[in-house]
Amino acid sequence: MFKEKKLLKIPGPTPIPTRVVRAMEQPMIGHRSTDFSLILQEVTRKCKGVFQTMNDLFVLTSSGTGGLETAVVNTISPGDKVLVASTGVFGERFAKLGAIYGARVEKIKTEPGRAVDPEAIRDKLDKEPDIKGVFVTHNETSTGVQNDCAAIGRILKERDALFIVDAVSSLGAVDIRTDEWGIDILVTGSQKAFMLPPGLAMINVSQKAWEVVNAVDTPRFYFDLRAMRDRAPKQTPFTPNVTLTLGLLEALNMIEEEGLTNIFRRHEIMQTMTRSAFKAMGLELLAEDDCASKTVTAVKGPKGLNVDGFRKVLDSKYNISIAGGQGDLKGKIFRVAHMGYTDYMETIMTIAGIELALKDMGYPVELAVGVRKAQEVLINESPGS
Ligand SMILES: Cc1ncc(COP(=O)(O)O)c(C=O)c1O
């Protein structure tokens, strides 16, 4: 077995294209050099294209959570009331961060596998106009749910509250119109659809958000957006991860070459292939079709299946790595990513491996039922591929 050929189908980190690896093999350069400054400016410009924003954008040396913390410390003063759409582990992370920094956190909590109802956000804001910010996870990785940020944006547009979105596991794979939807701060990370190792977060800041950033009195240092703005666009306040920034430039080149529209379509097709295959195999999905994530599919463990044992077989025997459940869903679901540097044939291989591992575990699956369904979806959805 070639271990290095492992199919990494977890929702981040995701596989890295060879082109990106090569870009990161370049010799180290000084982070205050003109060369790096030009690279940073190019990266920022190209990143704005993926964010679909004309506003300020910064690349942080931190994981995605650092980006979330940046959003929180720069927009919340102790005592502020904020609203968090808690659709799973990552919605809860926003809530935890808010509480740690002294916010009065109100939550709209959904059942696992359900998206937040934008109308519930409208009701809450109507009743409590003192809410200063609405925090939403665009793609809730823990449950495979996509929240409707376009609709939430429409509700927020006429109000003072900021709209802050975690798109760590969706930006770069899914159409997110940051400016058009009125998103004030959008956060993403490097190790998902951006096809890079973990270690960078990207964040944009609207004009409306800057007014709040300048006024809040939460102490902040490493994640102070004002310090980032003072050094931008040519430099960063602290030593950035030069190597990952070189990789990011190459990943952005690849994104430009494929084109955002084609990337969005590829992810939609992989999602439909995956979901249709699981349904054909008689498995139940956690999220309904109307709110399903385009980058990760969560599947309920069928009765009697040892889900984590099944994942182990899939990994050790078939060299395919998928994720389990997090938090309360541990041992109850498995999650298959279709995100970033991956394609239709890898999707089919993953389904084939899952069928084999389920059979090994004694689950009554008819071999090739899922594979066939995925192939049919591919033929129908992408005749030219
Ligand atoms: C939606 C979402 N938000 C935040 C994070 C946290 O990112 P990181 O682990 O890079 O800090 C993740 C990571 O899986 C995520 O999926």
The ligand as an SDF file (V2000), in Angstrom:
LIG
                    3D

 16 16  0  0  0  0  0  0  0  0999 V2000
  -16.3110   26.5530    9.8130 C   0  0  0  0  0  0  0  0  0  0  0  0
  -15.0050   26.5430   10.5330 C   0  0  0  0  0  0  0  0  0  0  0  0
  -14.6820   27.6060   11.2910 N   0  0  0  0  0  0  0  0  0  0  0  0
  -13.5310   27.6550   11.9710 C   0  0  0  0  0  0  0  0  0  0  0  0
  -12.6320   26.6200   11.9140 C   0  0  0  0  0  0  0  0  0  0  0  0
  -11.3890   26.7170   12.7100 C   0  0  0  0  0  0  0  0  0  0  0  0
  -10.2950   26.8280   11.9050 O   0  0  0  0  0  0  0  0  0  0  0  0
   -8.8390   26.4230   12.4540 P   0  0  0  0  0  0  0  0  0  0  0  0
   -8.9320   24.9930   12.8630 O   0  0  0  0  0  0  0  0  0  0  0  0
   -8.0040   26.6550   11.2210 O   0  0  0  0  0  0  0  0  0  0  0  0
   -8.5140   27.3170   13.5660 O   0  0  0  0  0  0  0  0  0  0  0  0
  -12.9180   25.4960   11.1460 C   0  0  0  0  0  0  0  0  0  0  0  0
  -11.9890   24.3700   11.0890 C   0  0  0  0  0  0  0  0  0  0  0  0
  -12.3300   23.2590   10.7790 O   0  0  0  0  0  0  0  0  0  0  0  0
  -14.1320   25.4590   10.4300 C   0  0  0  0  0  0  0  0  0  0  0  0
  -14.4480   24.4080    9.6790 O   0  0  0  0  0  0  0  0  0  0  0  0
  1  2  1  0
  2  3  1  0
  2 15  2  0
  3  4  2  0
  4  5  1  0
  5  6  1  0
  5 12  2  0
  6  7  1  0
  7  8  1  0
  8  9  2  0
  8 10  1  0
  8 11  1  0
 12 13  1  0
 12 15  1  0
 13 14  2  0
 15 16  1  0
M  END
$$$$
